[in-house]
Amino acid sequence: MRGGPPVILEVALNGVTSPARNPASPWLPDEIAADALRCLAAGASIVHTHTHEPALDAAGAAALYLDAYRRVLAERPDAILYPTMGVGRTIEERYGHCEPLARAGAIRAAVVDTGSVNLGEMGPDGRADRFDFVYANGPRDVAYMMETCRRLGLGPSVACFEPGFLRTVAAYARAGRLPAGTLVKLYFTERGYFAGGAPLFGVPPIAEALALYLALLDGVPLPFAVAVIGGSLLDSPLAEAALERGGHLRVGLEDEPGAESNAALVERARALCERRGRRLATPAEAAQLLGLPARAGANAGAAA
C-alpha cells in the first residue's frame, strides 16, 4: 500500500565510525550538535549519538552528552535525542548516565537492548577472533533498563541485533510490562560492526529475514524501524518493504560508514518516503506516534 502515517526516521550520527574512518562523522560535542541540527532540519525525527570518549564513567559521559545536547535543544527544543550504552561492570554503572540526562530534560528516550550478542566478524585473513567482543545484557539487566525507563519517563529504543532480542520485547509487551514510547529497531547485518568484515551475527538484509522478525511481532502492535549494519538500508529491499508495512527507518554513519554524510542519508530517506506517499515525521509527531511520555525533569528550555 502507498501512503500511511508519517515515517519516524532515526539517524545514528557516529557510533564506532570515527573521523579516521569517515571524515564526515561528527566526533566532538560541537560537531555532534551541528550535525544533529543539520539532520533535524533535513527531516530526521530522532537523533542517536555516541561520545568521543566511550570509557568515561557515568558522570563524565553525561557531561559530554549534555555538552552536545544542550546546543541542539537551544535551537530545537522538540528534538528527541538519546545516547548509547555506557561502560562498567554492572548495569547500574553502564546505565548510570541516563538519569542525569533525563533529570536535565535532555533526553526522552534511552537505549534498551534486550539480549546478548557476539559482535564478531571474519577478517580477510580468515580469522574470526580479531574482535572478541560480547555485548552482554542478561535478563536482570534488561529488567533494570525497562524499570529505569518507566521510572524516568523515557521511551525504550530497542536494537534487535538477533531475533531473540525481539522475543523478549514481545514477551514484555504481552505481560503489560513494556514502558510507554517503545520503538523496536530490527537490525540486519551486511558487514561487521567494527571493521567491515563478514558478519558472524544477526540476519541478512533480505525480505525473508524481515518476514521472520515481523512474525515474532504477530499480535503485538509495536512501532518498528529497520536498519542495516555495515551496509546501505536505502539501497536494500528492506526500506521499501518496511514502508509498505507501515514501518519506520534508521540510517546514519554508525550503520553505513561509507555514506557521504548523515544529512545526505536523511535527504535520501525523505525522497524514498515521498515516493511511497509517506512523509517524514517531525519530532513532535514522532513523540505522538510512539506515545512518548512528557519530557522528564527540567523542560527543554532549562536543559538548554
C-alpha positions as CSV (number, residue, x, y, z in Angstrom):
1,M,0.0,0.0,0.0
2,R,1.1,3.6,-0.6
3,G,0.5,6.3,1.9
4,G,0.1,5.9,5.6
5,P,1.3,7.7,8.8
6,P,4.4,9.8,8.8
7,V,7.7,7.9,8.9
8,I,9.8,8.1,12.0
9,L,13.4,8.5,10.8
10,E,16.2,7.8,13.3
11,V,19.7,8.9,12.4
12,A,22.7,7.4,14.2
13,L,25.4,10.0,13.8
14,N,28.7,8.3,14.7
15,G,28.9,5.1,16.8
16,V,32.2,3.4,16.0
17,T,32.6,5.3,12.8
18,S,35.4,7.7,13.7
19,P,36.6,10.6,11.5
20,A,39.6,8.4,10.7
21,R,37.1,6.0,9.0
22,N,34.9,8.7,7.5
23,P,35.8,12.4,7.8
24,A,32.1,13.3,7.7
25,S,31.5,11.6,11.1
26,P,30.9,14.1,13.9
27,W,33.1,13.4,16.9
28,L,33.4,16.3,19.4
29,P,30.3,17.8,21.1
30,D,30.1,20.9,18.9
31,E,30.4,18.7,15.8
32,I,27.7,16.3,17.0
33,A,25.4,19.2,17.8
34,A,25.9,20.9,14.4
35,D,25.4,17.6,12.6
36,A,22.3,16.8,14.6
37,L,20.8,20.2,13.7
38,R,21.5,19.6,10.0
39,C,19.8,16.2,10.2
40,L,16.8,17.6,12.1
41,A,16.5,20.4,9.5
42,A,16.5,17.8,6.7
43,G,13.7,15.9,8.4
44,A,15.1,13.5,10.9
45,S,12.8,12.6,13.8
46,I,15.2,11.1,16.3
47,V,19.0,11.5,16.8
48,H,21.2,8.9,18.4
49,T,24.8,9.6,19.4
50,H,28.0,8.3,21.0
51,T,30.7,10.3,22.6
52,H,34.3,10.5,21.6
53,E,35.4,9.1,25.0
54,P,33.5,5.9,25.4
55,A,35.4,4.7,28.5
56,L,34.2,7.6,30.8
57,D,32.2,6.8,33.9
58,A,28.5,7.8,34.1
59,A,29.1,11.3,35.3
60,G,31.7,12.0,32.7
61,A,29.7,10.5,29.9
62,A,26.6,12.5,31.0
63,A,28.6,15.7,30.9
64,L,29.8,15.1,27.4
65,Y,26.3,14.2,26.1
66,L,24.9,17.3,27.8
67,D,27.6,19.5,26.1
68,A,26.2,18.4,22.7
69,Y,22.5,18.0,23.6
70,R,22.2,21.4,25.2
71,R,23.4,23.0,22.0
72,V,20.8,21.1,20.0
73,L,17.9,21.8,22.4
74,A,18.8,25.5,22.4
75,E,17.7,25.6,18.7
76,R,15.4,22.6,18.6
77,P,13.6,22.1,21.9
78,D,11.4,19.5,20.2
79,A,14.4,17.3,19.4
80,I,14.4,13.6,20.5
81,L,17.9,12.7,21.4
82,Y,19.4,9.7,23.1
83,P,22.8,8.2,24.0
84,T,24.3,4.8,23.7
85,M,25.2,2.3,26.5
86,G,27.9,3.3,28.9
87,V,30.8,1.2,30.4
88,G,31.2,-0.6,33.7
89,R,30.9,-4.0,35.3
90,T,27.3,-3.6,36.3
91,I,24.2,-2.5,34.5
92,E,23.8,0.3,37.2
93,E,27.2,1.6,36.0
94,R,26.6,1.2,32.3
95,Y,23.2,2.9,32.5
96,G,24.1,5.5,35.1
97,H,24.4,8.4,32.6
98,C,20.7,8.1,31.6
99,E,19.4,9.5,34.9
100,P,21.2,12.8,34.9
101,L,20.4,13.3,31.3
102,A,16.7,12.7,32.0
103,R,16.7,14.9,35.1
104,A,18.2,17.7,32.9
105,G,15.4,17.3,30.4
106,A,17.9,16.4,27.7
107,I,16.5,13.1,26.6
108,R,13.1,11.5,26.1
109,A,14.4,8.0,25.1
110,A,17.0,5.6,26.2
111,V,18.8,2.6,24.7
112,V,17.3,-0.7,25.9
113,D,19.0,-3.7,24.3
114,T,17.1,-6.9,25.2
115,G,19.8,-9.6,24.8
116,S,23.4,-10.5,24.2
117,V,25.3,-11.0,21.0
118,N,28.8,-11.8,19.8
119,L,29.7,-8.8,17.6
120,G,32.2,-10.8,15.6
121,E,33.3,-10.7,12.0
122,M,35.5,-12.8,9.7
123,G,38.6,-10.9,8.7
124,P,40.3,-11.1,5.3
125,D,42.9,-13.5,6.8
126,G,40.1,-16.0,7.6
127,R,40.3,-15.4,11.3
128,A,37.1,-15.0,13.3
129,D,38.7,-13.9,16.6
130,R,40.0,-10.5,15.7
131,F,37.1,-8.8,17.5
132,D,36.4,-10.8,20.6
133,F,33.5,-8.7,21.9
134,V,30.4,-10.0,23.6
135,Y,27.7,-7.3,24.0
136,A,26.1,-8.8,27.1
137,N,22.7,-7.9,28.6
138,G,21.2,-10.6,30.8
139,P,17.6,-10.8,31.9
140,R,18.3,-8.8,35.0
141,D,20.0,-6.1,33.0
142,V,17.0,-5.9,30.7
143,A,14.6,-5.6,33.6
144,Y,16.7,-2.8,35.1
145,M,16.7,-0.8,31.9
146,M,13.0,-1.3,31.5
147,E,12.2,-0.2,35.0
148,T,14.6,2.8,34.7
149,C,12.8,3.9,31.6
150,R,9.4,3.6,33.3
151,R,10.6,5.5,36.4
152,L,12.2,8.3,34.4
153,G,9.5,8.5,31.7
154,L,11.9,7.5,28.9
155,G,10.8,5.6,25.8
156,P,12.9,2.4,25.2
157,S,14.8,2.5,21.9
158,V,15.4,-1.2,21.4
159,A,18.0,-2.5,19.0
160,C,17.3,-6.1,17.9
161,F,20.6,-7.5,16.9
162,E,19.2,-11.0,16.8
163,P,15.6,-12.4,16.7
164,G,15.8,-13.4,20.3
165,F,16.0,-9.7,21.3
166,L,12.6,-9.3,19.7
167,R,11.1,-12.3,21.5
168,T,12.0,-10.6,24.8
169,V,10.3,-7.3,23.7
170,A,7.2,-9.2,22.7
171,A,7.1,-11.1,26.0
172,Y,7.3,-7.8,27.9
173,A,4.5,-6.3,25.8
174,R,2.2,-9.3,26.2
175,A,2.8,-9.2,30.0
176,G,1.9,-5.5,30.0
177,R,5.4,-4.5,31.3
178,L,6.7,-2.6,28.3
179,P,7.3,1.1,29.1
180,A,5.4,3.7,27.0
181,G,7.2,5.1,24.0
182,T,8.9,1.9,22.8
183,L,10.4,1.9,19.3
184,V,11.7,-1.5,18.1
185,K,14.5,-1.4,15.6
186,L,15.1,-4.5,13.6
187,Y,18.7,-4.9,12.7
188,F,20.1,-6.7,9.6
189,T,23.8,-7.2,9.0
190,E,25.6,-6.7,5.7
191,R,29.1,-6.3,7.1
192,G,30.7,-6.4,10.6
193,Y,30.2,-3.6,13.0
194,F,33.8,-2.8,13.9
195,A,35.8,-3.2,10.7
196,G,33.5,-4.3,7.9
197,G,34.4,-8.0,7.8
198,A,31.9,-10.8,7.0
199,P,29.4,-10.6,9.9
200,L,29.1,-13.5,12.4
201,F,25.9,-12.4,14.0
202,G,22.4,-11.3,13.0
203,V,20.3,-11.9,9.9
204,P,21.0,-10.8,6.3
205,P,19.1,-7.8,4.8
206,I,16.6,-9.9,2.8
207,A,12.8,-10.0,2.7
208,E,12.7,-13.4,4.3
209,A,14.5,-12.1,7.4
210,L,12.1,-9.2,7.7
211,A,9.2,-11.7,7.5
212,L,10.8,-13.6,10.4
213,Y,11.1,-10.6,12.6
214,L,7.5,-9.5,11.8
215,A,6.2,-13.0,12.5
216,L,7.7,-12.6,16.0
217,L,5.7,-9.4,16.4
218,D,2.4,-11.1,15.4
219,G,-0.3,-9.8,17.7
220,V,2.0,-7.3,19.3
221,P,1.2,-3.9,17.7
222,L,4.5,-2.1,18.3
223,P,6.1,0.5,16.0
224,F,9.2,-0.9,14.3
225,A,12.0,0.5,12.2
226,V,14.6,-1.3,10.0
227,A,18.4,-0.7,9.9
228,V,21.3,-2.4,8.1
229,I,24.6,-2.6,9.9
230,G,27.6,-2.3,7.6
231,G,25.5,-1.6,4.5
232,S,23.0,0.7,2.9
233,L,19.5,0.4,4.1
234,L,18.2,2.7,1.3
235,D,19.8,0.5,-1.4
236,S,18.4,-2.7,0.1
237,P,14.9,-4.1,-0.4
238,L,14.2,-3.6,3.3
239,A,13.4,0.1,3.3
240,E,10.5,-0.1,0.8
241,A,9.3,-3.3,2.3
242,A,9.2,-1.7,5.8
243,L,7.4,1.4,4.5
244,E,4.9,-0.9,2.7
245,R,4.1,-2.5,6.1
246,G,3.7,0.8,8.0
247,G,7.2,0.7,9.4
248,H,9.9,3.3,10.0
249,L,13.6,3.7,9.1
250,R,17.0,4.2,10.7
251,V,20.0,5.5,8.8
252,G,23.4,7.1,9.7
253,L,27.1,6.8,9.6
254,E,27.1,4.5,12.6
255,D,25.4,1.9,10.4
256,E,26.7,2.9,7.0
257,P,30.3,4.1,7.5
258,G,30.9,4.7,3.8
259,A,28.0,7.1,3.2
260,E,28.5,10.7,2.1
261,S,27.1,12.2,5.3
262,N,24.3,11.9,7.8
263,A,22.4,14.7,6.3
264,A,22.7,13.2,2.8
265,L,21.2,9.9,4.1
266,V,18.3,11.8,5.7
267,E,17.7,13.6,2.3
268,R,17.7,10.2,0.5
269,A,15.3,8.7,3.1
270,R,13.0,11.6,2.7
271,A,12.9,11.2,-1.1
272,L,12.2,7.5,-0.8
273,C,9.4,8.1,1.7
274,E,7.8,10.7,-0.5
275,R,7.9,8.4,-3.5
276,R,6.0,5.9,-1.3
277,G,3.4,8.5,-0.4
278,R,4.6,8.9,3.2
279,R,6.4,11.9,4.6
280,L,8.9,12.1,7.4
281,A,7.5,12.7,10.9
282,T,8.6,15.8,12.8
283,P,10.0,15.1,16.3
284,A,6.7,16.2,17.8
285,E,4.8,13.8,15.5
286,A,7.2,11.0,16.3
287,A,6.7,11.6,20.0
288,Q,2.9,11.3,19.5
289,L,3.2,8.2,17.3
290,L,5.3,6.5,19.8
291,G,3.4,7.7,22.8
292,L,6.5,9.1,24.5
293,P,5.9,10.4,28.0
294,A,6.4,14.2,28.5
295,R,10.0,15.3,28.8
296,A,11.3,14.2,32.2
297,G,12.9,16.5,34.7
298,A,13.6,20.0,33.5
299,N,11.9,21.3,30.4
300,A,13.8,21.8,27.1
301,G,14.5,25.4,27.8
302,A,16.1,24.6,31.2
303,A,18.2,21.9,29.5
304,A,19.4,24.4,27.0
